[in-house]
Amino acid sequence: MKRILVAATLTYTCLFLSGCSLVNYLVNDANQVQRIVPESGGSQKAADGRYENLFPKLTDYPVTCEEDCYPAHPDVVCEATAENCRYQGDSPNLAADAGFQIHWLGHATFLITTANGQQFLFDPVSEQFDFPINWAHSLSGGITRTAPQWPAVEQLKNVDAVLYSHLHYDHFNKADIKRLGENPKYFVHLDTADYLPTAGLSLFEMDWFTTQKLGDTLVHAVPAHHFNSRYWVPFLYSDEEAALWGGWILEHNGKKVFFAGDTGYSEHFKEINEQHGDIDVCLLPIASYHHETSGKWYRYVHTTPEDALVAAKDLNCGVMIPWGYGNASWQMGDRSSHSPLLRLLKMHPEVNGDLPMVILNEGEQIAL
């Protein structure tokens, strides 16, 4: 705690003396923002004006692993127990024929290419947490990650759109936005635009259950069961749910890929299925649900592996690709780099055994 307070004090001093470019992401007059809201429905706010989840009082879960949740698996080869691992199993025989190339770059970052060559980049964070949390953690000896392998600069120049699920520092990094520049379109949820750097960006700021067409692809904004905040002074003061969070569906030639973003389990998955029908490819998180002292709260906003399997059933997914684990993960609230994957492999036959799953190592890709 002492190290955290020291880091927070130093950050506050930096903000007070030099400004640390805070105005840069709170004022965005140079960016072009199109705000898209539905005629009815969409997101909702609590009485105090903060955004809230569609089902904020959920307390029960359909399935919970009770014992022996992290058994070793012959297809997960590790240097230590559930640590520094590589999945070596075969991919299932799939008939998805959805026309998507799925490239998992690590943690929550995916590069998705459609059948006609459009490229969509989800939650790009190429190195550490966004500033100033990365700086505070560095000073306090806090959480860091081994940076994943990243696409070449020339490849990133071909990205058509960048989509963000929410503002947390492991999903949204202003340094990566500056690297990507003004060529792509940026898709964010409501009241998020002002957090992006002022750099001549073109943004679509969307409410839940709205749609924007980009080329031949429909981009649908959908709910997640999570929360949102940006710390102005690390660990001391944040804006508390001033901006909306959520997931995304890309629809091309009638085929759909769903990126859930950070989310806990709730009835919102069934709502998404009711609005958009069955999903061909589901990218679902399976990590950051475990914490020694805050376990119930962590699970409220992060799916366990079995929660993700139930969500896949609610969405009627053609195939599921899990994410959040891995050697280049932050292991936030998890026991090890690959404990979530081991738990997923254990619970898969019990919860949703008919569901085809594609297990990727960071940096791998597959055509579906």
KOLKOLVO-880421 format. One record per residue (C-alpha): residue number from 1; x, y, z; residue in one letter. Coordinates in steps of 0.25 Angstrom, whole numbers, plus 5000, padded with zeros to 4 digits. Example, Ala and Ser with C-alpha at 12.3 -4.5 7.8 and 13.67 -1.06 7.14 Angstrom:
<recs>
+-----+------+-------+------+---------+
! num ! east ! north !   up ! residuo !
+-----+------+-------+------+---------+
!   1 ! 5049 !  4982 ! 5031 !       a !
!   2 ! 5055 !  4996 ! 5029 !       s !
+-----+------+-------+------+---------+
</recs>
This chain:
<recs>
+-----+------+-------+------+---------+
! num ! east ! north !   up ! residuo !
+-----+------+-------+------+---------+
!   1 ! 5000 !  5000 ! 5000 !       m !
!   2 ! 5011 !  5010 ! 5003 !       k !
!   3 ! 5017 !  5008 ! 4989 !       r !
!   4 ! 5004 !  5010 ! 4983 !       i !
!   5 ! 5002 !  5023 ! 4991 !       l !
!   6 ! 5016 !  5028 ! 4987 !       v !
!   7 ! 5013 !  5025 ! 4972 !       a !
!   8 ! 4999 !  5032 ! 4973 !       a !
!   9 ! 5006 !  5044 ! 4980 !       t !
!  10 ! 5016 !  5045 ! 4969 !       l !
!  11 ! 5006 !  5044 ! 4958 !       t !
!  12 ! 4998 !  5055 ! 4965 !       y !
!  13 ! 5010 !  5064 ! 4965 !       t !
!  14 ! 5012 !  5061 ! 4950 !       c !
!  15 ! 4998 !  5065 ! 4947 !       l !
!  16 ! 4999 !  5078 ! 4956 !       f !
!  17 ! 5012 !  5083 ! 4951 !       l !
!  18 ! 5012 !  5079 ! 4936 !       s !
!  19 ! 4997 !  5075 ! 4933 !       g !
!  20 ! 5002 !  5062 ! 4927 !       c !
!  21 ! 4994 !  5065 ! 4914 !       s !
!  22 ! 4981 !  5062 ! 4922 !       l !
!  23 ! 4973 !  5072 ! 4913 !       v !
!  24 ! 4978 !  5064 ! 4901 !       n !
!  25 ! 4968 !  5053 ! 4904 !       y !
!  26 ! 4957 !  5061 ! 4911 !       l !
!  27 ! 4955 !  5071 ! 4899 !       v !
!  28 ! 4954 !  5066 ! 4885 !       n !
!  29 ! 4950 !  5078 ! 4876 !       d !
!  30 ! 4959 !  5073 ! 4865 !       a !
!  31 ! 4952 !  5059 ! 4864 !       n !
!  32 ! 4940 !  5057 ! 4855 !       q !
!  33 ! 4930 !  5049 ! 4864 !       v !
!  34 ! 4917 !  5043 ! 4859 !       q !
!  35 ! 4908 !  5039 ! 4871 !       r !
!  36 ! 4898 !  5028 ! 4868 !       i !
!  37 ! 4886 !  5025 ! 4877 !       v !
!  38 ! 4874 !  5017 ! 4875 !       p !
!  39 ! 4860 !  5022 ! 4875 !       e !
!  40 ! 4857 !  5014 ! 4887 !       s !
!  41 ! 4864 !  5004 ! 4896 !       g !
!  42 ! 4879 !  5004 ! 4897 !       g !
!  43 ! 4887 !  5007 ! 4909 !       s !
!  44 ! 4881 !  5011 ! 4922 !       q !
!  45 ! 4886 !  5020 ! 4934 !       k !
!  46 ! 4885 !  5019 ! 4949 !       a !
!  47 ! 4878 !  5030 ! 4957 !       a !
!  48 ! 4892 !  5037 ! 4959 !       d !
!  49 ! 4894 !  5038 ! 4944 !       g !
!  50 ! 4904 !  5027 ! 4943 !       r !
!  51 ! 4903 !  5016 ! 4932 !       y !
!  52 ! 4898 !  5003 ! 4938 !       e !
!  53 ! 4897 !  4988 ! 4933 !       n !
!  54 ! 4884 !  4983 ! 4927 !       l !
!  55 ! 4883 !  4973 ! 4938 !       f !
!  56 ! 4890 !  4980 ! 4950 !       p !
!  57 ! 4885 !  4971 ! 4961 !       k !
!  58 ! 4889 !  4957 ! 4956 !       l !
!  59 ! 4895 !  4949 ! 4967 !       t !
!  60 ! 4893 !  4934 ! 4963 !       d !
!  61 ! 4901 !  4926 ! 4952 !       y !
!  62 ! 4896 !  4914 ! 4945 !       p !
!  63 ! 4908 !  4906 ! 4947 !       v !
!  64 ! 4920 !  4907 ! 4956 !       t !
!  65 ! 4933 !  4898 ! 4957 !       c !
!  66 ! 4934 !  4893 ! 4971 !       e !
!  67 ! 4946 !  4884 ! 4972 !       e !
!  68 ! 4958 !  4880 ! 4964 !       d !
!  69 ! 4956 !  4892 ! 4954 !       c !
!  70 ! 4970 !  4893 ! 4949 !       y !
!  71 ! 4974 !  4878 ! 4945 !       p !
!  72 ! 4986 !  4877 ! 4936 !       a !
!  73 ! 4982 !  4874 ! 4921 !       h !
!  74 ! 4990 !  4866 ! 4911 !       p !
!  75 ! 4989 !  4877 ! 4900 !       d !
!  76 ! 4994 !  4888 ! 4909 !       v !
!  77 ! 5009 !  4887 ! 4911 !       v !
!  78 ! 5015 !  4895 ! 4922 !       c !
!  79 ! 5029 !  4899 ! 4927 !       e !
!  80 ! 5023 !  4899 ! 4941 !       a !
!  81 ! 5009 !  4896 ! 4947 !       t !
!  82 ! 4999 !  4904 ! 4938 !       a !
!  83 ! 5010 !  4914 ! 4935 !       e !
!  84 ! 5018 !  4917 ! 4922 !       n !
!  85 ! 5009 !  4908 ! 4914 !       c !
!  86 ! 5006 !  4905 ! 4899 !       r !
!  87 ! 4993 !  4898 ! 4894 !       y !
!  88 ! 4997 !  4887 ! 4885 !       q !
!  89 ! 4983 !  4881 ! 4882 !       g !
!  90 ! 4977 !  4879 ! 4868 !       d !
!  91 ! 4966 !  4889 ! 4864 !       s !
!  92 ! 4952 !  4882 ! 4862 !       p !
!  93 ! 4947 !  4879 ! 4848 !       n !
!  94 ! 4938 !  4892 ! 4846 !       l !
!  95 ! 4928 !  4895 ! 4835 !       a !
!  96 ! 4927 !  4910 ! 4840 !       a !
!  97 ! 4929 !  4915 ! 4826 !       d !
!  98 ! 4928 !  4929 ! 4832 !       a !
!  99 ! 4938 !  4936 ! 4823 !       g !
! 100 ! 4946 !  4942 ! 4835 !       f !
! 101 ! 4961 !  4942 ! 4837 !       q !
! 102 ! 4963 !  4942 ! 4852 !       i !
! 103 ! 4977 !  4947 ! 4858 !       h !
! 104 ! 4978 !  4947 ! 4873 !       w !
! 105 ! 4990 !  4956 ! 4877 !       l !
! 106 ! 4988 !  4954 ! 4892 !       g !
! 107 ! 4979 !  4958 ! 4904 !       h !
! 108 ! 4967 !  4964 ! 4897 !       a !
! 109 ! 4973 !  4969 ! 4884 !       t !
! 110 ! 4968 !  4962 ! 4871 !       f !
! 111 ! 4971 !  4966 ! 4857 !       l !
! 112 ! 4959 !  4961 ! 4848 !       i !
! 113 ! 4959 !  4961 ! 4833 !       t !
! 114 ! 4946 !  4959 ! 4825 !       t !
! 115 ! 4944 !  4951 ! 4812 !       a !
! 116 ! 4946 !  4964 ! 4804 !       n !
! 117 ! 4959 !  4968 ! 4811 !       g !
! 118 ! 4954 !  4978 ! 4821 !       q !
! 119 ! 4962 !  4978 ! 4834 !       q !
! 120 ! 4956 !  4981 ! 4848 !       f !
! 121 ! 4965 !  4983 ! 4860 !       l !
! 122 ! 4959 !  4981 ! 4874 !       f !
! 123 ! 4964 !  4986 ! 4887 !       d !
! 124 ! 4979 !  4988 ! 4883 !       p !
! 125 ! 4989 !  4989 ! 4894 !       v !
! 126 ! 5002 !  4985 ! 4889 !       s !
! 127 ! 5011 !  4987 ! 4902 !       e !
! 128 ! 5007 !  4991 ! 4916 !       q !
! 129 ! 4995 !  4997 ! 4923 !       f !
! 130 ! 4991 !  5011 ! 4917 !       d !
! 131 ! 4998 !  5023 ! 4924 !       f !
! 132 ! 4998 !  5027 ! 4935 !       p !
! 133 ! 4994 !  5014 ! 4941 !       i !
! 134 ! 5006 !  5007 ! 4934 !       n !
! 135 ! 5015 !  5017 ! 4941 !       w !
! 136 ! 5009 !  5015 ! 4954 !       a !
! 137 ! 5010 !  5000 ! 4954 !       h !
! 138 ! 5025 !  5002 ! 4949 !       s !
! 139 ! 5028 !  5010 ! 4961 !       l !
! 140 ! 5021 !  5001 ! 4971 !       s !
! 141 ! 5025 !  4988 ! 4966 !       g !
! 142 ! 5011 !  4985 ! 4961 !       g !
! 143 ! 5005 !  4977 ! 4950 !       i !
! 144 ! 5013 !  4976 ! 4936 !       t !
! 145 ! 5013 !  4967 ! 4924 !       r !
! 146 ! 5022 !  4961 ! 4914 !       t !
! 147 ! 5019 !  4969 ! 4902 !       a !
! 148 ! 5013 !  4960 ! 4891 !       p !
! 149 ! 5018 !  4959 ! 4877 !       q !
! 150 ! 5011 !  4971 ! 4869 !       w !
! 151 ! 5008 !  4972 ! 4854 !       p !
! 152 ! 5018 !  4980 ! 4846 !       a !
! 153 ! 5015 !  4995 ! 4844 !       v !
! 154 ! 5012 !  4993 ! 4829 !       e !
! 155 ! 5001 !  4983 ! 4832 !       q !
! 156 ! 4995 !  4992 ! 4842 !       l !
! 157 ! 4994 !  5003 ! 4832 !       k !
! 158 ! 4983 !  4994 ! 4825 !       n !
! 159 ! 4974 !  4994 ! 4837 !       v !
! 160 ! 4960 !  4999 ! 4833 !       d !
! 161 ! 4954 !  5001 ! 4847 !       a !
! 162 ! 4958 !  5000 ! 4861 !       v !
! 163 ! 4948 !  4996 ! 4872 !       l !
! 164 ! 4948 !  4998 ! 4887 !       y !
! 165 ! 4940 !  4991 ! 4897 !       s !
! 166 ! 4943 !  5000 ! 4908 !       h !
! 167 ! 4953 !  5009 ! 4915 !       l !
! 168 ! 4960 !  5001 ! 4925 !       h !
! 169 ! 4975 !  5002 ! 4923 !       y !
! 170 ! 4978 !  4988 ! 4918 !       d !
! 171 ! 4968 !  4990 ! 4907 !       h !
! 172 ! 4970 !  5004 ! 4903 !       f !
! 173 ! 4984 !  5011 ! 4901 !       n !
! 174 ! 4985 !  5025 ! 4895 !       k !
! 175 ! 5000 !  5021 ! 4890 !       a !
! 176 ! 4994 !  5011 ! 4881 !       d !
! 177 ! 4984 !  5021 ! 4876 !       i !
! 178 ! 4995 !  5030 ! 4872 !       k !
! 179 ! 5002 !  5019 ! 4865 !       r !
! 180 ! 4990 !  5015 ! 4857 !       l !
! 181 ! 4987 !  5030 ! 4854 !       g !
! 182 ! 4976 !  5036 ! 4846 !       e !
! 183 ! 4974 !  5026 ! 4835 !       n !
! 184 ! 4965 !  5016 ! 4841 !       p !
! 185 ! 4951 !  5019 ! 4846 !       k !
! 186 ! 4949 !  5018 ! 4861 !       y !
! 187 ! 4937 !  5011 ! 4868 !       f !
! 188 ! 4934 !  5014 ! 4882 !       v !
! 189 ! 4922 !  5013 ! 4891 !       h !
! 190 ! 4914 !  5026 ! 4896 !       l !
! 191 ! 4922 !  5037 ! 4903 !       d !
! 192 ! 4936 !  5031 ! 4900 !       t !
! 193 ! 4940 !  5040 ! 4889 !       a !
! 194 ! 4946 !  5051 ! 4898 !       d !
! 195 ! 4956 !  5041 ! 4904 !       y !
! 196 ! 4963 !  5039 ! 4890 !       l !
! 197 ! 4975 !  5047 ! 4886 !       p !
! 198 ! 4972 !  5060 ! 4878 !       t !
! 199 ! 4978 !  5055 ! 4865 !       a !
! 200 ! 4968 !  5058 ! 4854 !       g !
! 201 ! 4961 !  5044 ! 4856 !       l !
! 202 ! 4948 !  5040 ! 4850 !       s !
! 203 ! 4939 !  5033 ! 4861 !       l !
! 204 ! 4926 !  5026 ! 4862 !       f !
! 205 ! 4921 !  5027 ! 4876 !       e !
! 206 ! 4910 !  5017 ! 4878 !       m !
! 207 ! 4899 !  5012 ! 4888 !       d !
! 208 ! 4895 !  4998 ! 4890 !       w !
! 209 ! 4887 !  4992 ! 4879 !       f !
! 210 ! 4891 !  5002 ! 4868 !       t !
! 211 ! 4897 !  4999 ! 4855 !       t !
! 212 ! 4907 !  5006 ! 4846 !       q !
! 213 ! 4911 !  5001 ! 4832 !       k !
! 214 ! 4926 !  5002 ! 4828 !       l !
! 215 ! 4928 !  4997 ! 4814 !       g !
! 216 ! 4921 !  4984 ! 4812 !       d !
! 217 ! 4921 !  4981 ! 4827 !       t !
! 218 ! 4911 !  4984 ! 4837 !       l !
! 219 ! 4916 !  4988 ! 4851 !       v !
! 220 ! 4907 !  4985 ! 4862 !       h !
! 221 ! 4909 !  4991 ! 4876 !       a !
! 222 ! 4903 !  4982 ! 4887 !       v !
! 223 ! 4903 !  4981 ! 4903 !       p !
! 224 ! 4913 !  4975 ! 4912 !       a !
! 225 ! 4912 !  4973 ! 4927 !       h !
! 226 ! 4924 !  4981 ! 4932 !       h !
! 227 ! 4927 !  4995 ! 4937 !       f !
! 228 ! 4936 !  5007 ! 4932 !       n !
! 229 ! 4945 !  5017 ! 4939 !       s !
! 230 ! 4958 !  5025 ! 4936 !       r !
! 231 ! 4966 !  5029 ! 4948 !       y !
! 232 ! 4970 !  5044 ! 4948 !       w !
! 233 ! 4979 !  5041 ! 4960 !       v !
! 234 ! 4983 !  5026 ! 4960 !       p !
! 235 ! 4976 !  5018 ! 4971 !       f !
! 236 ! 4970 !  5031 ! 4977 !       l !
! 237 ! 4960 !  5038 ! 4968 !       y !
! 238 ! 4952 !  5033 ! 4955 !       s !
! 239 ! 4941 !  5037 ! 4946 !       d !
! 240 ! 4932 !  5025 ! 4950 !       e !
! 241 ! 4924 !  5020 ! 4939 !       e !
! 242 ! 4923 !  5033 ! 4931 !       a !
! 243 ! 4925 !  5026 ! 4918 !       a !
! 244 ! 4918 !  5013 ! 4913 !       l !
! 245 ! 4924 !  5000 ! 4911 !       w !
! 246 ! 4920 !  4988 ! 4902 !       g !
! 247 ! 4923 !  4978 ! 4891 !       g !
! 248 ! 4923 !  4977 ! 4876 !       w !
! 249 ! 4917 !  4969 ! 4865 !       i !
! 250 ! 4923 !  4969 ! 4851 !       l !
! 251 ! 4913 !  4964 ! 4840 !       e !
! 252 ! 4918 !  4962 ! 4826 !       h !
! 253 ! 4910 !  4954 ! 4816 !       n !
! 254 ! 4900 !  4950 ! 4827 !       g !
! 255 ! 4911 !  4943 ! 4835 !       k !
! 256 ! 4914 !  4949 ! 4849 !       k !
! 257 ! 4926 !  4949 ! 4858 !       v !
! 258 ! 4924 !  4954 ! 4873 !       f !
! 259 ! 4934 !  4961 ! 4881 !       f !
! 260 ! 4929 !  4961 ! 4896 !       a !
! 261 ! 4939 !  4971 ! 4902 !       g !
! 262 ! 4941 !  4969 ! 4917 !       d !
! 263 ! 4928 !  4964 ! 4923 !       t !
! 264 ! 4922 !  4956 ! 4934 !       g !
! 265 ! 4910 !  4946 ! 4931 !       y !
! 266 ! 4896 !  4952 ! 4931 !       s !
! 267 ! 4883 !  4951 ! 4922 !       e !
! 268 ! 4889 !  4961 ! 4913 !       h !
! 269 ! 4895 !  4949 ! 4904 !       f !
! 270 ! 4881 !  4945 ! 4902 !       k !
! 271 ! 4877 !  4959 ! 4898 !       e !
! 272 ! 4888 !  4959 ! 4888 !       i !
! 273 ! 4883 !  4946 ! 4882 !       n !
! 274 ! 4869 !  4951 ! 4881 !       e !
! 275 ! 4873 !  4964 ! 4874 !       q !
! 276 ! 4884 !  4958 ! 4865 !       h !
! 277 ! 4881 !  4943 ! 4864 !       g !
! 278 ! 4891 !  4932 ! 4865 !       d !
! 279 ! 4906 !  4936 ! 4864 !       i !
! 280 ! 4915 !  4928 ! 4855 !       d !
! 281 ! 4928 !  4932 ! 4863 !       v !
! 282 ! 4929 !  4936 ! 4877 !       c !
! 283 ! 4941 !  4942 ! 4884 !       l !
! 284 ! 4938 !  4941 ! 4899 !       l !
! 285 ! 4947 !  4944 ! 4911 !       p !
! 286 ! 4950 !  4933 ! 4921 !       i !
! 287 ! 4960 !  4940 ! 4930 !       a !
! 288 ! 4961 !  4950 ! 4942 !       s !
! 289 ! 4949 !  4944 ! 4949 !       y !
! 290 ! 4958 !  4940 ! 4961 !       h !
! 291 ! 4962 !  4948 ! 4973 !       h !
! 292 ! 4966 !  4943 ! 4987 !       e !
! 293 ! 4959 !  4954 ! 4994 !       t !
! 294 ! 4949 !  4960 ! 4984 !       s !
! 295 ! 4944 !  4947 ! 4977 !       g !
! 296 ! 4929 !  4950 ! 4976 !       k !
! 297 ! 4932 !  4964 ! 4970 !       w !
! 298 ! 4942 !  4959 ! 4960 !       y !
! 299 ! 4932 !  4949 ! 4955 !       r !
! 300 ! 4921 !  4959 ! 4954 !       y !
! 301 ! 4929 !  4966 ! 4943 !       v !
! 302 ! 4937 !  4955 ! 4937 !       h !
! 303 ! 4932 !  4942 ! 4932 !       t !
! 304 ! 4938 !  4929 ! 4938 !       t !
! 305 ! 4941 !  4918 ! 4927 !       p !
! 306 ! 4928 !  4911 ! 4931 !       e !
! 307 ! 4921 !  4925 ! 4930 !       d !
! 308 ! 4926 !  4927 ! 4916 !       a !
! 309 ! 4922 !  4913 ! 4912 !       l !
! 310 ! 4908 !  4916 ! 4916 !       v !
! 311 ! 4908 !  4930 ! 4909 !       a !
! 312 ! 4912 !  4922 ! 4896 !       a !
! 313 ! 4900 !  4914 ! 4898 !       k !
! 314 ! 4891 !  4926 ! 4900 !       d !
! 315 ! 4897 !  4932 ! 4887 !       l !
! 316 ! 4896 !  4919 ! 4880 !       n !
! 317 ! 4910 !  4920 ! 4875 !       c !
! 318 ! 4915 !  4912 ! 4863 !       g !
! 319 ! 4929 !  4912 ! 4869 !       v !
! 320 ! 4936 !  4919 ! 4881 !       m !
! 321 ! 4950 !  4925 ! 4882 !       i !
! 322 ! 4954 !  4928 ! 4897 !       p !
! 323 ! 4963 !  4939 ! 4901 !       w !
! 324 ! 4969 !  4946 ! 4913 !       g !
! 325 ! 4979 !  4935 ! 4917 !       y !
! 326 ! 4993 !  4933 ! 4912 !       g !
! 327 ! 5008 !  4936 ! 4914 !       n !
! 328 ! 5006 !  4950 ! 4910 !       a !
! 329 ! 4994 !  4953 ! 4919 !       s !
! 330 ! 4994 !  4961 ! 4932 !       w !
! 331 ! 4989 !  4950 ! 4940 !       q !
! 332 ! 4980 !  4960 ! 4947 !       m !
! 333 ! 4973 !  4952 ! 4958 !       g !
! 334 ! 4977 !  4938 ! 4952 !       d !
! 335 ! 4985 !  4927 ! 4958 !       r !
! 336 ! 4995 !  4926 ! 4946 !       s !
! 337 ! 4996 !  4929 ! 4931 !       s !
! 338 ! 4988 !  4917 ! 4927 !       h !
! 339 ! 4979 !  4913 ! 4939 !       s !
! 340 ! 4967 !  4919 ! 4932 !       p !
! 341 ! 4969 !  4910 ! 4919 !       l !
! 342 ! 4971 !  4897 ! 4928 !       l !
! 343 ! 4958 !  4901 ! 4935 !       r !
! 344 ! 4951 !  4903 ! 4921 !       l !
! 345 ! 4956 !  4889 ! 4916 !       l !
! 346 ! 4951 !  4882 ! 4929 !       k !
! 347 ! 4937 !  4889 ! 4929 !       m !
! 348 ! 4934 !  4888 ! 4914 !       h !
! 349 ! 4929 !  4874 ! 4913 !       p !
! 350 ! 4920 !  4877 ! 4925 !       e !
! 351 ! 4914 !  4890 ! 4921 !       v !
! 352 ! 4914 !  4891 ! 4906 !       n !
! 353 ! 4920 !  4878 ! 4901 !       g !
! 354 ! 4915 !  4880 ! 4887 !       d !
! 355 ! 4921 !  4894 ! 4885 !       l !
! 356 ! 4933 !  4894 ! 4875 !       p !
! 357 ! 4944 !  4902 ! 4881 !       m !
! 358 ! 4957 !  4907 ! 4875 !       v !
! 359 ! 4968 !  4909 ! 4885 !       i !
! 360 ! 4979 !  4918 ! 4880 !       l !
! 361 ! 4992 !  4922 ! 4886 !       n !
! 362 ! 4996 !  4937 ! 4885 !       e !
! 363 ! 5000 !  4941 ! 4871 !       g !
! 364 ! 4992 !  4930 ! 4864 !       e !
! 365 ! 4981 !  4931 ! 4854 !       q !
! 366 ! 4971 !  4923 ! 4847 !       i !
! 367 ! 4961 !  4924 ! 4836 !       a !
! 368 ! 4947 !  4921 ! 4839 !       l !
+-----+------+-------+------+---------+
</recs>
